[in-house]
């Protein structure tokens, strides 16, 4: 059994322990022990991966393990990781760990809440370690299904509508995915659903690729907030409880970008090259539209939700540039945005839990009332607008430098348009920070409110350290990502060159 299987086994054991738990304290103990074990295992995986790479191991995937699951359809339990997967697993572990503390005092039905929360994280881990198309799709569905209940039961506002809208749109994307996956399997003539073997064969006709590439890219792109299929995202974020928003925006949306790159572009490279311009237009709209929409919102969660549309759009934008630098930046952006938006949603949830409003018109002077949460919000805002020293700057600069490597008017024009989102982001971040944190206290009752509790402080500090750490020392992460991105980009470009000769 591969060490990677522990990322599925541990959450399953957590589900069993949560089911047997008799009180809230036991539930909290299970979550802390389990999430801590996953976080430590993730750190070990990163160190082991770096050691193997530094030792000269050049295999495309490490820690691989394969066993037959359903032989008549050639379905296998097939797992392995490269640098991209390792980084995403680490991100997931950080968000699950900090999300546990952000939900420390959640009521009612604490046990049931953490059961669904853990099931969601099980699907995410399984998706990132899978290199079999069927296994990947199965875990993808496992990650999506709990969202309906987590939002519909424990959410706020118009939660039933938000939960149903999210579920229907993401299930629509899943329908496109299963058609695309079956199409790849059938037309490739492969005897396995192993992604690496199918990519190596490369015998899917170009015309067939052009049919299935849009299905796969849109199918995964729905989860990555691709315009115009993004409308579920703001409503879902606004209604979700704090830790679910953290995991949803911080990790779940990254499944979209990861799937677009690992499956759609890698397995259908000819179509990716020929049709990229269509989706590049859509992603450019996502980047600018999301930022502009955030400017006119008055609800803190909606502001961050539309900001996530913009930043996740930037991930797909960079991948479609099909350069190693831009694609490295895309993965860095997934990691950076995951940490930043988790920090944002954690702080917004903590502020809402005290003031019972997310309307920026009713908030003001919070720096005098809750200085710790206010300072944390300022740091999150500065990271989000790309201040040097934080993770956002590193990721966005890498994306725009890599995008400009395409020496033609279309790609460079798109890059310049996407760059305008940086200015727009600064506008809405500084506007919100100035409105809710400074000035007079809008409601006298706010003066009686308390600052962050120990569990909230711990969660916020962990995320701030991660955001600042990635911004201060990005090279080791960038090198890990670049080593794995390079072969995929080379594969796409080399296949395209051969096809044109």
Secondary structure as GFF3:
##gff-version 3
##sequence-region A 1 501
A	DSSP	three_ten_helix	3	5	.	.	.	ID=ss1
A	DSSP	alpha_helix	6	20	.	.	.	ID=ss2
A	DSSP	alpha_helix	24	54	.	.	.	ID=ss3
A	DSSP	beta_strand	62	70	.	.	.	ID=ss4
A	DSSP	three_ten_helix	71	73	.	.	.	ID=ss5
A	DSSP	beta_strand	75	81	.	.	.	ID=ss6
A	DSSP	alpha_helix	83	102	.	.	.	ID=ss7
A	DSSP	alpha_helix	110	129	.	.	.	ID=ss8
A	DSSP	alpha_helix	133	154	.	.	.	ID=ss9
A	DSSP	alpha_helix	159	188	.	.	.	ID=ss10
A	DSSP	alpha_helix	195	201	.	.	.	ID=ss11
A	DSSP	alpha_helix	206	223	.	.	.	ID=ss12
A	DSSP	alpha_helix	231	239	.	.	.	ID=ss13
A	DSSP	alpha_helix	242	247	.	.	.	ID=ss14
A	DSSP	pi_helix	248	252	.	.	.	ID=ss15
A	DSSP	alpha_helix	254	259	.	.	.	ID=ss16
A	DSSP	pi_helix	260	265	.	.	.	ID=ss17
A	DSSP	alpha_helix	266	267	.	.	.	ID=ss18
A	DSSP	alpha_helix	269	295	.	.	.	ID=ss19
A	DSSP	alpha_helix	300	320	.	.	.	ID=ss20
A	DSSP	alpha_helix	324	355	.	.	.	ID=ss21
A	DSSP	three_ten_helix	360	362	.	.	.	ID=ss22
A	DSSP	alpha_helix	366	369	.	.	.	ID=ss23
A	DSSP	alpha_helix	371	384	.	.	.	ID=ss24
A	DSSP	alpha_helix	391	403	.	.	.	ID=ss25
A	DSSP	alpha_helix	409	437	.	.	.	ID=ss26
A	DSSP	three_ten_helix	444	448	.	.	.	ID=ss27
A	DSSP	alpha_helix	454	472	.	.	.	ID=ss28
A	DSSP	alpha_helix	475	500	.	.	.	ID=ss29
###
